[in-house]
Amino acid sequence: MSGEVKEIGLVKEKVWIANENDLPYIILPLGNLSEAKDVKKVLSLEIQLIGVHDVGEAVQIIEELNNK
């Protein structure tokens, strides 16, 4: 196992719901980042989008965000 993060479906819905629930950011696969940026722009959302390559990178980002 490589820990590689695979693309997900329903990106628009996930980004919108996270924003509606006042989450400051959403972590998603890099393969979905472009679509998520389009959704953010079209819907004028405030949420921060963070793309990751693998699970290790996601864990590192979560740890950094939790230490702010």
C-alpha angles and dihedrals in degrees: 000000000000101000089235113163113232126211117271135212132237092037094159092054094045094050093045094048092047090051093046089053090054095246109163094217146004126213115214140159116286087236088067098040096095092052090046091051090052090051091048091051097044094047094038093233126176098211120120114236119215120188122200136191099206146002093263091058091048091051091049092051092048091051091050092049092048091053094056 
